[in-house]
């Protein structure tokens, strides 16, 4: 069984949201992450993000999206590595 270290887990900040009324965190912001895992067979992506192109969701949570390509590149990877 392969061994992994914390350095193998890459958090990818994909969005920032602002919680609306009547959410318990109303007015506060939160970050949405996906995670990539460096593996001997390549880069594995576990995407837990908020998604894109949902106008209702984007407006309700005032979503500020960040490109996954830029997040991967910030960690020395490319989308084709996935």
PAVO-203313 format. One record per atom (N, C-alpha, C): residue in one letter; atom name; x, y, z. Coordinates in pm, whole numbers, plus 50000, padded with zeros to 5 digits. Each point is the difference from the previous one (the first is absolute). Layout:
+---+----+-------+-------+-------+
: r :  a :  east : north :    up :
+---+----+-------+-------+-------+
: A : CA :     X :     Y :     Z :
...
+---+----+-------+-------+-------+
END
This chain:
+---+----+-------+-------+-------+
: r :  a :  east : north :    up :
+---+----+-------+-------+-------+
: X :  N : 50084 : 49882 : 50000 :
: X : CA : 49916 : 50118 : 50000 :
: X :  C : 50089 : 50125 : 50000 :
: X :  N : 49972 : 50097 : 49911 :
: X : CA : 50082 : 50120 : 49992 :
: X :  C : 49990 : 50083 : 50127 :
: X :  N : 50109 : 50065 : 50035 :
: X : CA : 50003 : 50091 : 50114 :
: X :  C : 49993 : 50143 : 49947 :
: X :  N : 49923 : 50082 : 50067 :
: X : CA : 49988 : 50140 : 49963 :
: X :  C : 50041 : 50087 : 50117 :
: X :  N : 50049 : 50117 : 49969 :
: X : CA : 50031 : 50098 : 50104 :
: X :  C : 49911 : 50122 : 49977 :
: X :  N : 49997 : 50089 : 50095 :
: X : CA : 49920 : 50122 : 49986 :
: X :  C : 50043 : 50082 : 49878 :
: X :  N : 50127 : 49988 : 49963 :
: X : CA : 50047 : 50074 : 49882 :
: X :  C : 49937 : 49948 : 49871 :
: X :  N : 49946 : 49878 : 50004 :
: X : CA : 49935 : 49942 : 49882 :
: X :  C : 49858 : 50053 : 49980 :
: X :  N : 49944 : 50064 : 50104 :
: X : CA : 49863 : 50053 : 49992 :
: X :  C : 50009 : 50150 : 49971 :
: X :  N : 49936 : 50041 : 49891 :
: X : CA : 50008 : 50139 : 49955 :
: X :  C : 49862 : 50064 : 50009 :
: X :  N : 49981 : 50097 : 50091 :
: X : CA : 49872 : 50070 : 50005 :
: X :  C : 49994 : 50104 : 49888 :
: X :  N : 49889 : 50002 : 49929 :
: X : CA : 49981 : 50092 : 49888 :
: X :  C : 49883 : 50092 : 50032 :
: X :  N : 50028 : 50126 : 50026 :
: X : CA : 49896 : 50098 : 50036 :
: X :  C : 49926 : 50040 : 49872 :
: X :  N : 49876 : 49950 : 49985 :
: X : CA : 49927 : 50021 : 49875 :
: X :  C : 49896 : 50109 : 50005 :
: X :  N : 49957 : 50041 : 50118 :
: X : CA : 49898 : 50105 : 50007 :
: X :  C : 49994 : 50058 : 50140 :
: X :  N : 49948 : 50121 : 50005 :
: X : CA : 49965 : 50064 : 50126 :
: X :  C : 49852 : 50032 : 49992 :
: X :  N : 49929 : 49971 : 50108 :
: X : CA : 49856 : 50026 : 50005 :
: X :  C : 49970 : 50094 : 50116 :
: X :  N : 49890 : 50073 : 49987 :
: X : CA : 49948 : 50083 : 50109 :
: X :  C : 49866 : 49940 : 50039 :
: X :  N : 49987 : 49965 : 50127 :
: X : CA : 49878 : 49934 : 50046 :
: X :  C : 49885 : 50100 : 50009 :
: X :  N : 49885 : 49965 : 49940 :
: X : CA : 49885 : 50091 : 49995 :
: X :  C : 49912 : 49987 : 50124 :
: X :  N : 49906 : 50093 : 50015 :
: X : CA : 49892 : 49984 : 50098 :
: X :  C : 49914 : 49885 : 49952 :
: X :  N : 49944 : 49916 : 50077 :
: X : CA : 50007 : 49987 : 50146 :
: X :  C : 50103 : 49897 : 50045 :
: X :  N : 50105 : 49979 : 49924 :
: X : CA : 50105 : 49905 : 50036 :
: X :  C : 50059 : 50038 : 50136 :
: X :  N : 50033 : 49901 : 50085 :
: X : CA : 50059 : 50031 : 50131 :
: X :  C : 50129 : 50081 : 49993 :
: X :  N : 50070 : 49992 : 49888 :
: X : CA : 50125 : 50076 : 49983 :
: X :  C : 49978 : 50125 : 49914 :
: X :  N : 49879 : 50049 : 49995 :
: X : CA : 49961 : 50114 : 49916 :
: X :  C : 50102 : 50113 : 50006 :
: X :  N : 50041 : 50045 : 49881 :
: X : CA : 50095 : 50110 : 49987 :
: X :  C : 50146 : 49959 : 50007 :
: X :  N : 50027 : 49880 : 50048 :
: X : CA : 50138 : 49953 : 50006 :
: X :  C : 50038 : 49934 : 49868 :
: X :  N : 50129 : 49987 : 49978 :
: X : CA : 50048 : 49933 : 49879 :
: X :  C : 50057 : 49864 : 50035 :
: X :  N : 50003 : 49914 : 49899 :
: X : CA : 50059 : 49868 : 50015 :
: X :  C : 50073 : 49964 : 49872 :
: X :  N : 50093 : 49909 : 50012 :
: X : CA : 50078 : 49955 : 49885 :
: X :  C : 49957 : 49860 : 49962 :
: X :  N : 49999 : 49973 : 49869 :
: X : CA : 49963 : 49870 : 49947 :
: X :  C : 50124 : 49939 : 49935 :
: X :  N : 50030 : 49876 : 50039 :
: X : CA : 50122 : 49934 : 49954 :
: X :  C : 49970 : 49871 : 49924 :
: X :  N : 50090 : 49968 : 49911 :
: X : CA : 50013 : 49867 : 49942 :
: X :  C : 50136 : 49952 : 50050 :
: X :  N : 50028 : 49872 : 49984 :
: X : CA : 50129 : 49947 : 50043 :
: X :  C : 50058 : 49913 : 49890 :
: X :  N : 50130 : 50014 : 49979 :
: X : CA : 50074 : 49914 : 49908 :
: X :  C : 50093 : 49915 : 50086 :
: X :  N : 50025 : 49881 : 49954 :
: X : CA : 50087 : 49907 : 50071 :
: X :  C : 50109 : 49952 : 49905 :
: X :  N : 50125 : 50025 : 50038 :
: X : CA : 50112 : 49950 : 49920 :
: X :  C : 50011 : 49850 : 50023 :
: X :  N : 49997 : 49926 : 49890 :
: X : CA : 50002 : 49854 : 50006 :
: X :  C : 50100 : 49949 : 49898 :
: X :  N : 50051 : 49882 : 50022 :
: X : CA : 50100 : 49944 : 49907 :
: X :  C : 49946 : 49986 : 49858 :
: X :  N : 49869 : 49992 : 49983 :
: X : CA : 49940 : 49987 : 49867 :
: X :  C : 49963 : 50134 : 49939 :
: X :  N : 50017 : 50108 : 50076 :
: X : CA : 49965 : 50132 : 49951 :
: X :  C : 49930 : 50081 : 50107 :
: X :  N : 49939 : 50107 : 49960 :
: X : CA : 49932 : 50090 : 50092 :
: X :  C : 49852 : 49964 : 50003 :
: X :  N : 49948 : 49971 : 50119 :
: X : CA : 49858 : 49967 : 50016 :
: X :  C : 49928 : 50125 : 50051 :
: X :  N : 49882 : 50026 : 49947 :
: X : CA : 49924 : 50118 : 50039 :
: X :  C : 49873 : 49958 : 50071 :
: X :  N : 49982 : 50052 : 50120 :
: X : CA : 49877 : 49980 : 50075 :
: X :  C : 49936 : 50137 : 50008 :
: X :  N : 49900 : 50021 : 49916 :
: X : CA : 49942 : 50133 : 49984 :
: X :  C : 49876 : 50012 : 50087 :
: X :  N : 50006 : 50086 : 50101 :
: X : CA : 49887 : 50022 : 50090 :
: X :  C : 49944 : 50140 : 49983 :
: X :  N : 50033 : 50062 : 49889 :
: X : CA : 49965 : 50140 : 49978 :
: X :  C : 49852 : 50028 : 49987 :
: X :  N : 49969 : 50127 : 49983 :
: X : CA : 49863 : 50047 : 49994 :
: X :  C : 49942 : 49990 : 49858 :
: X :  N : 50083 : 49974 : 49903 :
: X : CA : 49954 : 49992 : 49861 :
: X :  C : 50001 : 50136 : 49932 :
: X :  N : 49965 : 49997 : 49874 :
: X : CA : 49998 : 50123 : 49920 :
: X :  C : 49874 : 50006 : 49916 :
: X :  N : 49975 : 50120 : 49951 :
: X : CA : 49891 : 50026 : 49906 :
: X :  C : 49862 : 49971 : 50059 :
: X :  N : 49985 : 50021 : 50130 :
: X : CA : 49870 : 49993 : 50064 :
: X :  C : 49970 : 50141 : 50050 :
: X :  N : 49933 : 50077 : 49917 :
: X : CA : 49979 : 50142 : 50027 :
: X :  C : 49928 : 50022 : 50134 :
: X :  N : 49904 : 49917 : 50029 :
: X : CA : 49924 : 50014 : 50125 :
: X :  C : 50092 : 49981 : 50121 :
: X :  N : 50081 : 49895 : 49998 :
: X : CA : 50094 : 49973 : 50108 :
: X :  C : 50106 : 50109 : 50010 :
: X :  N : 50054 : 50041 : 49885 :
: X : CA : 50102 : 50105 : 49998 :
: X :  C : 49948 : 50129 : 50063 :
: X :  N : 49877 : 50037 : 49965 :
: X : CA : 49941 : 50123 : 50054 :
: X :  C : 49968 : 49986 : 50149 :
: X :  N : 49944 : 49888 : 50040 :
: X : CA : 49958 : 49979 : 50138 :
: X :  C : 50119 : 50004 : 50095 :
: X :  N : 50110 : 49936 : 49962 :
: X : CA : 50119 : 49994 : 50084 :
: X :  C : 50109 : 50099 : 49958 :
: X :  N : 49972 : 50085 : 49902 :
: X : CA : 50097 : 50098 : 49950 :
: X :  C : 50135 : 49932 : 49975 :
: X :  N : 49996 : 49892 : 49924 :
: X : CA : 50118 : 49915 : 49977 :
: X :  C : 50105 : 50074 : 49917 :
: X :  N : 50122 : 49996 : 50049 :
: X : CA : 50116 : 50049 : 49925 :
: X :  C : 50082 : 49876 : 49965 :
: X :  N : 49996 : 49961 : 49873 :
: X : CA : 50069 : 49879 : 49954 :
: X :  C : 50147 : 50027 : 49973 :
: X :  N : 50079 : 49896 : 50021 :
: X : CA : 50143 : 50003 : 49969 :
: X :  C : 50027 : 49883 : 49905 :
: X :  N : 50071 : 50024 : 49890 :
: X : CA : 50025 : 49893 : 49903 :
: X :  C : 50084 : 49886 : 50058 :
: X :  N : 49953 : 49878 : 49981 :
: X : CA : 50073 : 49884 : 50051 :
: X :  C : 50137 : 49988 : 49933 :
: X :  N : 50009 : 50042 : 49874 :
: X : CA : 50127 : 49995 : 49929 :
: X :  C : 50105 : 50086 : 50072 :
: X :  N : 49960 : 50120 : 50044 :
: X : CA : 50093 : 50090 : 50070 :
: X :  C : 50039 : 49943 : 50136 :
: X :  N : 49905 : 49937 : 50068 :
: X : CA : 50030 : 49940 : 50130 :
: X :  C : 50099 : 49884 : 49985 :
: X :  N : 49980 : 49917 : 49898 :
: X : CA : 50094 : 49890 : 49976 :
: X :  C : 50139 : 50053 : 49966 :
: X :  N : 50005 : 50101 : 49914 :
: X : CA : 50129 : 50056 : 49959 :
: X :  C : 50074 : 50064 : 50117 :
: X :  N : 49925 : 50054 : 50097 :
: X : CA : 50063 : 50059 : 50118 :
: X :  C : 50072 : 49894 : 50083 :
: X :  N : 49963 : 49874 : 49978 :
: X : CA : 50063 : 49888 : 50072 :
: X :  C : 50090 : 49918 : 49907 :
: X :  N : 50034 : 50056 : 49883 :
: X : CA : 50093 : 49934 : 49910 :
: X :  C : 49939 : 49891 : 49914 :
: X :  N : 49868 : 50004 : 49980 :
: X : CA : 49932 : 49898 : 49920 :
: X :  C : 49919 : 50065 : 49888 :
: X :  N : 49959 : 49918 : 49908 :
: X : CA : 49921 : 50044 : 49886 :
: X :  C : 49874 : 49914 : 49994 :
: X :  N : 49894 : 50053 : 49944 :
: X : CA : 49873 : 49926 : 49992 :
: X :  C : 50018 : 49865 : 49928 :
: X :  N : 50096 : 49994 : 49908 :
: X : CA : 50024 : 49874 : 49929 :
: X :  C : 50067 : 49894 : 50089 :
: X :  N : 50049 : 50039 : 50118 :
: X : CA : 50058 : 49907 : 50094 :
: X :  C : 49894 : 49914 : 50070 :
: X :  N : 49876 : 50047 : 49997 :
: X : CA : 49891 : 49931 : 50070 :
: X :  C : 49958 : 49878 : 49920 :
+---+----+-------+-------+-------+
END
